[in-house]
């Protein structure tokens, strides 16, 4: 399935997103010595992809292990700022030198690295991927692609400029489910989609948090300054990591950033949309013991609902997309039985069309028409190539083949605009909790008075909200000096 699609911007003529069959990988293009001379099982150095892992603990552990299932891969270097999380990767790849500073690793070994995997907190994705691409290295970046809207566009443009093979880590993009959904849609089984509902049970980490004031002792295994990276300087507090960083807006992107790249991928991949032109949201408030509201600028609400309006790229009206997190779910469709699964534990997506409805789990898995009895009556021919090697090895194989010679399911040509589109939802959330300096009262219970829910108008070409300038500060944050 192609995502190296034509470059579409709001200022150019837009065509509906093509869903192209995945190109087959025929192996490496060149070898120094023929394999039959070298013997069975030998992989020539010219056929080996030397990968450096920025982020060797947490998700980076499984990412690197997945790449290493290919006989053509050598995990050559490891980098992580926290030694506590890297034990498994060190055990798996004992010959790979370990670094703490990715900049030092890249500079010292730039001639012996082919590709870089980035599995770090969201606020570091862009600078680390950009540093690798500037050296001509292929990159795999965990989802969401970036922390900020502007960063996503910068990485999209950089991937084209430096002609490197890219992939975002939303594994469902290479799954069979989204392809089957596309085949159902193309067959006209649900008609023209006008509404989509998306939801997740996340967050599963603390949210609605007040900024810590306590200064904790920095663990000896952690380089706190390097971990902060682009974020503003602050004292270490164990409320930030190793896992809870997703709930802090300086580091993570909340439930939307964590899960929408998985759950909304079928929406963006299948339907004729590019960027929303309007967004608004609702969010849960949190209260202290004295009923004063908690200020949210550095955290995310416990639950939210985001409404996105997408103009169709074929000019035939709009598609309404709703995102829900924190356990909020849409109304159960009438066609779905009382005890029939509505998505799965992680969440789900529901397409509502003029002729019917299509439901899928997280990752676009297990797509089914509603009512479920229809699935026993309908047979749609498989017309879109699957990715039997999976998301990780698809990228590995494309890197070895070379730029432009093989497809990846979530290249930055696709993942960049997709990430921009999603992060507009977080922009709306942050604008929601902007303090209104002109408020005459402090609400029923007292506490901070927010601007609250507004319909924001989005100018995608210029990456700006046109009717509430206070929101534009969240398009691109300022990096800490030196980053």
N, C-alpha and C positions, 0 to 999 in steps of 0.2 A: 504494500500500500504506500503510495507515494506521499511524501510531505514536502519534497523539494519542488513545490508547485510554483507556478508563475508568481512573480513579485506583484502583489496587489496592495495598493495603498488607497486611502479614501480619495486621493486626488487623481488617480488614474481610473481608467474604465475597469470595472470589476466584473469578473465572470464567476459563475458558481464554482465552488471548490471541486476540483477534479479528484477522483478516487482511483488512482492508477495502480495497476497490478505491481506487486513487488518484483523487482528485477532479480533474477536468479544470480547466485554467486558462484562463479566458476573456479574459484581459487585465486591465488596470487598471480599477478601478471608476469612476474619474472622470477627466475631462480638463478643463482650463481652456478650451481652444479645440478644437473638433473637428479631427481629424487631416486631413480632406479640405480644410480651409481652410489648414492649415499646409504641406501639400505632402507628397509621397511621401518616405519616409525620415526625416521629422522626428519626434523623440520629445519630446513635451511635457514640461516640467519636472516636472509633477505625476505623470508616468508613470516618472520616472527614479529609480532606487535609488542613493543616494549612500552608498558603502561606504568605511569606514576600515579599513585593514589593520594589525592589531597583529601584527608579525612579517612583515616584507617580504622576508626572505631565506629560503633553504632551502625548506621546503615551502610557505612563504608565497608564494614566487615563483609557483609553479604554481597555487596556490589563487586568487590574485588574477587571474592570467591567465585562469583558467577562468571566473570570474565575469564578466570583461570581454568574454567572447564574446557576451554578451547586449547587444543595442542599447539595452536599458533600464537598463544599469548604467554608472555613472561611479565609477571608483576615485578618491575625493576626497582622501584623506589616507593617508600612510604613516607607520609607526612601527617602528623597530627600534633595538636598543641596539648593534648591531655593523655599522658601515658597510661592512665587507669583504664582507658577504653580500648587499647590497641593490642592486648595480649594475644587474642586469637589470630589477628593478622600477622603479628610477629611470628607466631607458631606456624602459620600456613606458608609464610614466605620468608624463611630465615635468612636468605641471601640478599634480601632487599634492604639497603641502608635506610635508617629512619631519620627523618628531619622533623623539626618543629616549625620552621619558617618556610612556607612554600616558595617564597621568593628566592631564598638561598638554594633550595633544591633545584628549581628550574634553572637558575643562573649557572650553577656548578655542573649540571648534567644535561644541558639543553641539546647537546649533540648526540646523546644516547637515549633520548626519550622520543617516542613516536606519538603517544597519546596520553591524555590526562583524564582521570575520573575525579569529579568534584562531589564530595558527599559531606558537606559542612553545613552549619546553620545558614539560613536563607540570606542573612545580611552580608555574607562573604561570597556567595555564588558568582556575582558579576565580576568582581575584581580578580578572582582566581581564574575564572574561565577566560577573561580577557587577557590576562598575563600569559596563559598557555597559547591562546590563538595568535597573539602577537609574535610568538616564536614559531608559528606554523604547526602547532600541535593539534591533532584532532581532540575533541572534547566530548565527554559524557557528563551531564550535569543533572543532579537530582532535582526533583520537582519541589516547589515551583522553580521555574528557570531563574527567576530573580526576585529580589525583595521589592523593588520599585518598578513602576511602569516604564519610566525612561530607560532604566537599565535593560529591560527586555528588548526594546528597540535597538539599543546600542549593540547588544550581542547579536541580534539578527543581522545587522549591517556588517558587523565584524566578521561573522562566519562567511559571508559572501566575499568580503574584501580579501581575507586571508586564505580562502578556498580550502577550508578544513571540513572534515566529516563530523557531523554533530548529532547528538541525541539527547533529549530530555528523559529523565527517569520515570516516565508514566507508563509502566509496563503493559497496561491494558491496551495501549495504542497498537501493540503488536499481537493482540489476542484475536481469537476467532470471533468472539462475541460482537465486537463493533463492526466487523465485516459482514456478519450475518444480519445485523441491524440495517446496515446500508443496503444489502440485497433486498430486504423486506421493503425498505423505503422506496428504492428504485422500482420495485415491482408494483408500486402504487397501492399497497395493501392498506395503508392508513390515510391515504390521500395527502393533502397539503397540511403540513404541521403548522399550527398557529400558536401553540402553547407548550411549554416544557416545564416540568417540575423536577427539581433535583434536591436531594437531602442527604444528610449524614448524621450519625450519632456523635461525631466529634464535637467538642473537644473531650479528650480523656486525660488532659493535664489541667492544672489550675488555671482559671481565667478570672477576669474582673478583679485584678490585683492592684493594690496600692504599691507604689514604688518603695522598695526597702530602704530603710535608713540605717540599719545595723551594718557594721563592717565586720565580716567574718574573716577568719584566717584563710589565706589562699593555700590550697593543697599543694604539697611540694611537687607533685607530678604535673601540675597545670601551669602553663604560661598564660596568665590571665590577660596580659597586655596583647598578646597575639590572638587570643580568643576574641577579645573585644574588636580587634581589627578596625573596620570602618566606623564602628559605633562610638558614640561619645564616651569619654573617660568617666568611670565611676568606680566606687569601691566594690570589691568582690562580695557577693552574697550567695549563699547556696540555694537561694530561690531561683536563680537563673539557669542552672545546669546541674546534671548533664542532659536532662530531658525536657525540663520545663521552659526552656528558651522559646518554644513555639508560642507560648502565651504572652510573650513580651514583644511589643510592636517594634522595638529597636532591633530585635534579632530575628523574630519569626513573622509569619503572616497569618497566624491563627488557624481556625478550622477550615476556612476557605482555602488558604494556601496549601494546607496539608492534604485536603481531600478533593477539591474541585478539579484538579488536574487528572484525577482518576474518574470521577463521576460525571463531569461535564464534557469529557473528551468526545463521546459519541455525538453530543449536541453540536460542538464546534466542527467536528470532522465531517458530519453527514449533511448538515443543513446549509443552505446558501446564505451564510452570515459571515461577517468579518469583525467589526467593532460595534458595540452598543452606542447609541446616541443619547440615551437617557438612563439614569440609575437613581433609585431611591431605596431606603432601607428602614427597617425597624430593629430595635435591639433591646435586650433585657437590661434593666437597671439592677444595680447591686446596692445594698444598703449596709451601713455600719450599725452597730448596736443602738445608736441614738437616732437612727433613721435618716441620717445624712447620706446623700448619695456618694458613691465612690467615684473619684475622678479617673477617667479611662485613658488619658493620653499615652500612657506607657504600657497598656494592656489591652485585651480584647474582651468584649462582653461574653457572658456565659452562653448566650444564644442569640441568633439574629436571623432575619429574613431579608434577602436582597432581591430587588426587582430590576431586571435588565430588559431594555427594549432594543431589539436588533432590527435595523432595516434589512430587508432581504437584498442580497446583491443582484438579484434578477429584477429588482424594481417592483415586485408584486406585493407590496405592503410590508408588514412587520411581523416579527416573531417575539412573543413574550416569554422570557425565561426567568424562573424564580429559583433562588438558592436558599436552602434552610439548613441550619446547623444547631447544635446543642440539644438535639432530640426533637426539634420541631419537624413535623411531617405534613405533607398535603393531605387533603381529604381522600379517603380510600375511594377508588373508582367504583362506580356502580357495577361494572362488569366483573369485578374481582370479588370472589367469595369471602365471607366473613373470616374464615380461617386460612385463606390462601396467602402465601408469602407476598408481602408488599416490599420488594427489594430484598436485601439481606442485612446482616448485622451491621455492616459498614455504611449502608445507605442504598440509594437507588436513583433511577432516572425514569421519568414517564413522559413519552411523546404523545401529544394529543392532536390528532389530525381530523380532517373533515370527514374521513370515512371510518376511522377507528383509532385504537390506542396501542402503543407498544411500550412494554415495561422491561427494564433490565436491572441487574444488580450493579454493585460497585465494579469498576473496570469494564462496564458494558457487558458483563458476563451474563449468561443464561437469558438471552433475550426471548420474550414471548409476547404473542399477540393476546389481546383481551377481547372477549373472555377466553380463558385458557383452552376451551374446547376447540377453538379455531385452529390451534396448532396441530391438531390431529387431522385436520381437513386440508391444510395448506402445505404445499411443497414448492419451494423456490429454488431454482437451480443455482448452484454455487458458481459465481461469476468473478469473484475477486480473489486474487491469490492470497493464500495464507502465509504465515511466517513460521515455518516449522522449527527453525533454529532458536526462536524466541528473541526477545527485545535486546538482551545483552549481546548475544553472539551476532545478531543482525548488524549491530554497530561495529563489532570487531571485524566482521567480514568486509563491511563497507570501507573501513579504514585501510585494510590490507589491499583491497581492490584499488583504492585511490579516489580522490575527490571527483565527483561527477560520474563515477562508473557503477555505482550501486545505490540503492535507495535505503533510507532509514525511515521508520514510521513516525518519528517525532523530531525531525531535524529542526534547526532553529528557524528555518523559513516557515515552518508550521508552529512550532512551540513558542516562538517569540510573540507573534500576534495573539496567539491563544492566551499566553500568560498576561499580556497587556489587558486583554479583554476581561480576564478574571480579576486582576488586581484593581480594576475600576470599582469592584464591589467593596474592597477594603478602603479605597479612597472615600467612598460614601459613608462607611462606618466611622472613619476618623473624623469626617466632616460633621457627622451626626453629634459627636461628642466635643465639638468645638465650643468653648465657653462663649456665651453671648454677653458681651460687656454692657449691653444696653438693657438687659433684663431688669424689670422693675421689682420682681419678686423672685424668690428662690424655690418655687414649687411647693407642693402640699406639705411635704415632710421637711422642707428646708434643704440645705445643701446647694450644690452647683446647678445653675440654670444653663442648659445646653441649647444650641440652635435647634437640635432635634431633626426630625425628618423633613427633608426637602427633596424635591425632584431636581436633580442636577443634570444639566445639559453638557454633553461631552463632545468636544471638537477633537476627533481622533487624529487628524492630520497634524495639528499643532500640539496635541497632548495637553489640552487645557479644558477646565470647567469654565463655561462662558457666563454663568449666572450666579456664581458664589466664589469669589476670588480666594477666600480663606482656604478653600479645599485644595488649591493648586500647590500649596507647600508640600503636599504628600505625593506629588508626582515624582519627585526626585529629592531625596534627603541630602544633606551636606555630609560629606565624609570627614572623619577626624583628620586633623593635620598629619601628613605623612602617608596617608592612604589614598 
